Amino acid sequence: MSNTHEQEVNGLTVEIERDLCIGSGNCESLAPEVFYIDTSNLAAFQDNIPDDMDRGRVMEACGLCPVDALRATDEDGEQLVP
């Protein structure tokens, strides 16, 4: 069973591969409107992500993951980060 969580964020499809996540918190620090570190010490999605969330900041937060557990793709399925 896959432990990947997926969420649409302002036209981006963002995935968290929780089996890779080490809970560094970089994503939460840069985009707390999107990510938080849950009780398992892993990245998770916030329940109410703003519709106008800045795409650049989301991609930057994904890019800061030290183990590439976060992935962002565009509307055409092209992987943007990492």
Secondary structure, DSSP 8 states (H G I E B T S, - for coil): ---EEEEEETTEEEEEETTT-----HHHHH-TTTEEE-TTSSEEE-SS--TT--HHHHHHHHHT-TT--EEEE-TTS-EEE-
